Amino acid sequence: GFGTMNGPDGKPFKTRAGGVLKLRDLIDMVETRARERLVESGMAQGYGEIEVADIAHKVGVAALKFADLSNPRTSDYIFDLDRFMAFEGKTGPYLLYASVRVKSVLAKALAAGAGEPGDIALEAPEEIGLALSLLAFGDAVRLAYEKRMPHFLCEHAFTLAQSFSKFYAACRIVDEADAARRASRLALAEATGAQLDVVLGLLGIKIPARM
């Protein structure tokens, strides 16, 4: 069986008129909210109208898909647009931002002539934590497939994004003076970006080029 998407009252979500909300209307709603969030946060600054519209669409659809797929398919959940659209926490927009940030780090490394990713040598606790998160990918895919429950992939993507955030905050990457350590950290970042892309792709979530 499948759970239902419910309103704040715990009953199946309906429009103010009491009807069933159509998917097209729901997508329009999240796109509008995504555009508002992008403007409020300053993420849309300097972007053209076409690019802002594209990012808003991808962020909005990611919010919807992740909110739906991150719950066990047999469970009901509350429709909370503000929570779904947040750029922090276990949400689709947070994962898109994490993916774009990894790509930004790699682009900065290339522009700065920081060298290529190299052999991984784990030293800092945050490096080890990120590596362990990367290694959990196979189990997440297996569980999602065997149990027909994609929320295992959502959980893995969120854990990986969190691990990268801790790694990014604690470890120098592009400006690391030691060449071998820098190459190792670039390799960890590259692996994280690639794996996030794969997981989000499996969930049917498209990633904007930048945010």
C-alpha positions in Angstrom: 0.0 0.0 0.0 0.9 3.7 -0.2 0.6 6.5 2.2 -1.1 9.8 1.5 0.0 13.4 1.4 -2.0 15.2 4.1 -2.7 18.7 5.2 -1.9 20.2 8.6 -5.1 18.7 9.9 -3.8 15.2 9.1 -6.4 14.6 6.4 -5.6 14.1 2.7 -4.4 17.4 1.2 -7.1 19.4 -0.7 -7.4 22.9 -2.1 -9.2 25.7 -0.2 -12.3 24.9 -2.3 -12.2 21.3 -1.1 -11.0 19.7 -4.3 -8.0 17.6 -5.1 -4.9 19.7 -6.0 -3.7 19.0 -9.5 0.0 18.2 -10.0 0.4 21.1 -12.5 -1.0 23.5 -9.9 1.3 22.1 -7.2 4.3 22.5 -9.5 3.3 26.1 -10.2 3.0 26.7 -6.5 6.5 25.3 -5.6 8.1 27.1 -8.6 6.7 30.4 -7.3 7.9 29.7 -3.8 11.3 28.7 -5.1 11.7 31.9 -7.1 10.8 33.9 -3.9 13.4 32.0 -1.9 16.1 32.5 -4.5 15.5 36.2 -4.5 15.3 36.5 -0.7 18.6 34.6 -0.3 20.4 36.5 -3.0 21.1 33.4 -5.0 19.4 34.8 -8.1 21.5 38.0 -8.1 23.1 38.6 -11.4 21.3 35.8 -13.2 19.1 36.3 -16.3 15.3 35.7 -16.2 15.6 32.5 -18.2 18.2 31.0 -15.9 16.2 32.1 -12.8 13.1 30.4 -14.2 15.1 27.2 -14.9 16.6 27.2 -11.4 13.3 27.9 -9.8 11.7 25.0 -11.7 14.4 22.6 -10.7 14.5 23.7 -7.1 10.7 23.5 -6.8 10.4 20.0 -8.4 13.3 18.8 -6.4 11.5 19.9 -3.2 8.4 18.0 -4.2 10.1 14.8 -5.3 12.4 14.6 -2.3 9.6 15.4 0.1 7.6 12.5 -1.4 10.3 10.0 -1.8 12.1 10.7 1.5 9.2 9.1 3.4 8.7 5.3 3.4 6.1 4.8 0.6 3.7 3.2 3.1 3.7 6.2 5.4 1.5 9.3 5.4 3.2 12.7 5.6 2.2 16.3 6.2 2.4 18.8 3.3 4.5 21.6 4.6 5.7 23.8 1.7 7.9 26.0 3.9 9.8 23.0 5.2 10.0 21.3 1.8 11.5 24.5 0.3 14.1 25.2 2.9 17.8 25.3 1.9 18.8 23.7 5.2 17.8 20.4 6.6 16.6 17.2 4.9 15.2 18.7 1.7 15.6 18.6 -2.0 16.8 22.2 -2.3 19.5 21.5 0.3 20.8 18.6 -1.7 20.9 20.7 -4.9 22.8 23.3 -3.1 25.3 20.7 -1.8 25.8 19.3 -5.3 26.3 22.8 -6.8 28.7 23.7 -4.0 30.9 20.6 -4.7 31.1 21.6 -8.4 32.0 25.1 -7.4 34.9 23.9 -5.2 36.2 21.8 -8.1 35.9 24.7 -10.6 37.8 27.0 -8.2 40.5 24.4 -7.9 40.8 24.2 -11.7 40.9 28.0 -12.0 43.5 28.3 -9.3 45.7 25.7 -10.8 45.4 23.6 -7.6 46.3 20.4 -9.5 44.4 17.2 -10.2 42.6 14.9 -7.7 45.0 12.2 -6.5 45.3 9.3 -4.2 43.1 9.5 -1.1 44.9 9.5 2.2 42.5 10.0 5.2 43.8 12.0 8.1 41.2 14.4 9.6 38.1 12.9 11.3 35.9 14.8 8.7 37.8 13.1 5.9 37.2 9.7 7.4 33.5 10.6 8.0 33.1 11.6 4.4 34.8 8.5 3.1 32.5 6.3 5.2 29.5 8.1 3.9 30.7 7.5 0.3 31.2 3.8 1.1 27.6 3.5 2.2 26.3 4.1 -1.3 26.1 0.4 -2.3 24.0 -0.6 0.7 21.6 2.3 0.1 21.1 1.3 -3.5 20.6 -2.4 -2.6 18.1 -1.6 0.2 16.1 0.8 -2.1 16.0 -1.9 -4.8 15.2 -4.9 -2.6 12.6 -3.2 -0.5 11.3 -1.0 -3.3 11.7 2.0 -1.0 13.6 5.0 -2.5 13.7 6.7 0.9 16.9 4.8 1.5 18.5 6.7 -1.3 17.2 10.0 0.0 18.6 9.2 3.5 22.0 8.4 1.9 22.1 11.6 -0.2 21.3 13.7 2.9 23.9 12.0 5.0 26.5 12.4 2.3 25.7 16.1 1.9 26.0 16.6 5.6 29.4 14.8 5.7 30.7 16.9 2.9 29.5 20.1 4.7 31.5 19.1 7.8 34.5 18.2 5.7 34.3 21.5 3.8 34.1 23.5 7.0 37.0 21.7 8.7 39.5 21.0 5.9 41.3 23.3 3.5 40.9 22.1 -0.1 41.8 24.5 -2.8 44.2 26.5 -0.6 45.8 23.5 1.2 49.6 24.0 1.0 50.5 20.3 1.0 50.1 19.1 -2.6 49.4 15.4 -1.7 46.8 16.4 0.9 45.2 18.9 -1.5 45.0 16.2 -4.2 43.4 13.8 -1.7 40.8 16.3 -0.7 40.0 17.2 -4.3 39.5 13.5 -4.9 37.1 13.2 -2.0 35.2 16.3 -3.3 35.1 14.8 -6.8 33.8 11.5 -5.6 31.2 13.3 -3.5 30.0 15.3 -6.4 29.8 12.3 -8.7 27.9 10.2 -6.2 25.4 13.0 -5.4 24.7 13.3 -9.1 24.1 9.6 -9.4 21.8 9.4 -6.4 19.8 12.5 -7.4 19.6 11.1 -10.9 18.2 7.9 -9.6 15.6 9.9 -7.7 14.7 11.8 -10.9 16.0 15.1 -9.6 17.7 17.5 -12.0 20.5 19.7 -10.8 21.0 23.3 -11.9 24.4 24.4 -13.3 24.6 27.0 -10.5 22.7 28.5 -7.6 
